[in-house]
Amino acid sequence: MLKKLRIKFIALNMITVAVVLTAVFVTICVVNYQQSVAVVEATLNDVVNQASDHQGKQQPGKDGQPGKDGQPDGGAAPEGGDASADQAAASGEGGQPAVAAQTPDGGSASSSSDATGKDSPTATGVGASALIAGIADDADGFGGPTIGGRDKGGGQVIPVALFTVDANGVTAASGRFNTASISDDVLEQAGAELADAAEGFGKLSDSGLFYLKRQAGGDMYLAFADISSARGWESLAATLAVIEVATLAVFFVISLFFSRWALGPVARAWVQQRRFVADASHDLKTPLTVILANTSIALEHPERSVASQSQWLESTQHEAEAMQGLVGDLLELAKMDEEEAAASAGAPRANFEPVDLSDLVEGELLQFESVAFERGVQLEPYVQPGISLSGNKQRLRRLAGTLIDNACKYVDEGGVVEVTLSETGKYAKLTVRNTGAPIAPEDLPHVFDRFYRADKARTSGAGGHGLGLAIARAIAEEHRGTLTVASTQETGTMFTATLPIR
């Protein structure tokens, strides 16, 4: 039974921990995925905003004023490329003379941009510093994520593919803002899916893309990012799964040890219950057997008088009184357990009153003087007068009587029984010591167990049912005190009851 209980205990703990860890780790992965998707959406929005802003800078100003790029309204150059070339040759930026670079043939060349955006020599020369400044201005106009340097800009850099859709429905790549490329077949599939889609952010699972469709600055923008940009949760989930398995393995080992500790009281209670049933059955079976035997003998001779069969009747009475005492002790223990449970729930303790403990102990000593004399035992009392406390008088008397009676039963012939009552601080200490053979070390932890007797065969002739010390300890605990025992060959056996005075 205990083995099954232990297995259930471990299984329940493991299931509870597994469910809690799984719920926590799933929540972490879901939150991580949502955050990643939010980062992707924010990145796509940023790229579309940058592209829209750049497009706005390229548009000409109103009323023939120069636009943001310095070109006049309309942006049309005068007819005749030679005239413009001559003008450019005649003056550099801001109307200053151009700085010409000598070519190998003795001519001059300048740096300009061809259709691909790369620098190529032209007839007009531009200084290196002006070229670098132009590149820097162009980078500032892009406004993309900053990389390099010691001060890192926070945030994740996500590759983005940006496209614009003109009035004719033709999709053109916005190369300046692209940090990723899309194959033609994937782009065709994505375009077909988004043709009639509403503006906004979403996911194309078949194409493996996140998208943002938005109208900005008169143009329709389509921005794409790979779905893997939000798949960081997968590696996180794998890591958390390994952590969960390792945690469960460690917790399983810990549970094996803690199950023994947690179920220790249950195991002890189970052993005590089995011993209780066995011992109670033994102590009740013996007197019942004697009573039945005596009754049978008396019934076999109905012609005899009561006086002639008095020995059987007296034996029957003795065994019945023993059974009555046993049942009374059991009822007393049950009553004390019930009162203790009620007191733990806040109910006041019954029959508590001021008790002069010194007078009570002296009264019990008087009753045992004759017993000690008959056994040849020297009874030595040391009772400090005037010690009082609040408690149940009848039960305190039984506590003192049980300890003194137990000492007188097990003292060696001609030995000494010392009874000491003293006040130590806020506690009254009652100590009863007897000389003689000590209690065996293996029996010492069990002397307060119910029905426990060191004489397993119950052949010592000392009598009793093994309930006296159990009741004594219960009385001490009822008064918020303790009852302990120590036994050695040199000092004998000593029981100490410590009770709070207030």
Number of C-alpha atoms within 10 A of each C-alpha: 8 12 9 9 13 17 14 13 17 21 14 12 16 17 12 12 17 17 12 12 19 15 11 12 19 16 12 16 18 13 13 19 19 14 14 19 19 13 18 27 20 14 23 26 18 15 22 25 17 17 25 18 16 16 14 16 15 14 16 19 19 11 9 12 13 16 18 13 12 13 17 17 15 15 16 8 11 9 8 8 10 10 12 13 13 12 13 17 20 13 14 17 10 7 10 9 13 18 16 18 18 12 11 8 6 8 10 17 20 20 20 16 11 11 6 6 8 9 13 11 16 16 17 22 21 20 14 10 9 12 14 11 11 12 12 12 11 11 12 10 14 16 16 14 14 12 10 7 7 6 8 9 11 8 9 12 15 18 16 22 22 26 22 21 15 13 10 6 10 9 16 12 15 15 12 10 19 16 13 14 15 17 7 9 10 14 16 13 13 20 14 11 13 16 9 8 11 10 15 13 17 16 16 16 10 10 16 15 20 23 26 23 22 19 15 15 13 11 14 19 26 24 24 31 26 21 17 14 18 20 14 13 21 14 11 16 17 11 12 20 16 12 14 17 13 12 14 18 13 11 18 17 11 12 20 14 12 15 17 13 12 13 15 13 11 14 16 11 13 14 11 17 13 12 16 17 12 12 19 18 11 14 19 18 13 12 20 16 13 17 19 12 14 18 15 12 12 20 11 9 10 10 8 11 10 12 8 10 15 12 13 19 17 12 16 21 14 15 19 17 13 18 18 13 14 19 14 12 17 16 12 13 18 12 12 16 14 12 17 17 12 13 14 11 9 9 11 11 15 10 11 13 11 11 17 16 26 19 16 18 22 17 14 17 21 10 11 16 14 12 16 21 12 9 15 16 22 18 19 15 15 13 18 14 14 12 19 18 21 17 24 18 18 11 18 19 17 16 23 23 21 17 22 24 17 18 23 25 16 19 24 18 13 14 17 21 26 17 24 17 23 18 19 11 9 10 17 23 22 24 22 24 26 28 25 22 16 19 19 12 11 9 13 14 13 15 20 22 18 22 22 20 18 15 12 9 7 15 8 10 8 11 10 15 20 22 19 23 21 19 23 24 19 22 24 19 16 20 21 13 18 18 22 14 17 16 20 15 12 10 14 19 22 21 21 18 24 23 23 20 20 9
